[in-house]
Amino acid sequence: QVQLVESGGGLVQPGGSLRLSCAASGNIGSLNFMGWYRQAPGQQRELVAGITGGAMTNYADSVKGRFTISRDNAKNTVYLQMNSLKPDDTAIYYCHIDFRWLAQNHVQWGQGTPVTVSS
């Protein structure tokens, strides 16, 4: 069984910063892709940022230059540093991991952490 524990969401004013964390535990095996998705009310879930096992990163155009994704493999944790936040960044943020366990590929989602950008 795999668990993802997310933290760091909350209320912040426009222009502010937040740092999200997602720690994975359990039968993870080999952690591959780790990413953050978000879903705003009435919108589809979208990829915000992802990082591969080789530390290659990709970002949604809307967050490039403002958000930074990183990972600590020793702690099985992925982070999302969010700077210069805008009201449009308001959403539920979900952690996502791809891992290989017992010769099979698996995915796991976190429970979501809310981010609200408002004055």
Residue pairs with C-beta under 8 A, 6 or more apart in sequence:
1 26
1 27
2 24
2 25
2 26
2 27
2 28
2 97
2 99
2 106
2 108
3 24
3 25
3 26
4 22
4 23
4 24
4 95
4 97
4 108
4 109
4 110
4 111
5 22
5 23
5 25
5 110
6 20
6 21
6 22
6 93
6 94
6 95
6 110
6 111
6 112
6 113
7 20
7 21
7 22
7 113
8 18
8 19
8 20
8 21
8 80
8 113
9 18
9 20
9 93
9 113
9 114
9 115
10 18
10 114
10 115
10 116
11 116
11 118
12 18
12 85
12 115
12 116
12 117
13 117
13 118
13 119
14 85
14 86
14 87
14 117
14 118
14 119
15 84
15 85
16 85
16 117
17 81
17 82
17 83
17 84
17 85
18 82
18 85
18 115
19 79
19 80
19 81
19 82
20 36
20 79
20 80
20 82
20 93
20 95
20 113
20 115
21 77
21 78
21 79
22 34
22 36
22 77
22 78
22 79
22 95
22 97
22 110
23 75
23 76
23 77
24 31
24 76
24 77
24 97
24 99
24 108
25 76
27 101
28 76
28 97
28 99
28 101
29 99
29 100
29 101
29 102
30 53
30 99
30 100
30 101
31 53
31 73
31 76
31 97
31 98
31 99
32 52
32 53
32 97
32 98
32 99
32 100
32 105
33 50
33 51
33 52
33 53
33 96
33 97
33 98
34 50
34 51
34 69
34 71
34 78
34 95
34 96
34 97
34 98
35 47
35 48
35 49
35 50
35 51
35 69
35 78
35 95
35 96
35 97
36 47
36 48
36 49
36 50
36 69
36 78
36 80
36 93
36 94
36 95
36 96
37 45
37 46
37 47
37 48
37 93
37 94
37 96
38 45
38 46
38 48
38 89
38 91
38 92
38 93
38 94
38 115
39 45
39 46
39 91
39 92
39 94
39 112
40 90
40 91
40 92
43 91
45 94
46 60
47 58
47 60
48 59
48 60
48 63
48 67
48 80
48 93
49 57
49 58
49 59
49 60
49 63
49 67
49 68
49 69
49 80
50 57
50 58
50 69
51 57
51 69
51 70
51 71
51 78
53 73
55 71
57 69
59 67
59 69
62 88
63 82
63 89
66 82
66 83
66 84
66 85
67 80
67 81
67 82
67 83
68 80
68 81
68 83
69 78
69 79
69 80
69 81
70 78
70 79
70 81
71 77
71 78
71 79
72 78
72 79
78 95
78 97
80 93
82 89
82 115
85 115
85 117
86 117
87 117
87 118
88 117
89 115
89 117
90 115
90 116
90 117
90 118
91 114
91 115
92 112
92 113
92 114
92 115
93 112
93 113
93 114
93 115
94 109
94 110
94 111
94 112
95 109
95 110
96 107
96 108
96 109
96 110
97 107
97 108
98 105
98 106
98 107
99 105
99 106
99 107
99 108
100 106
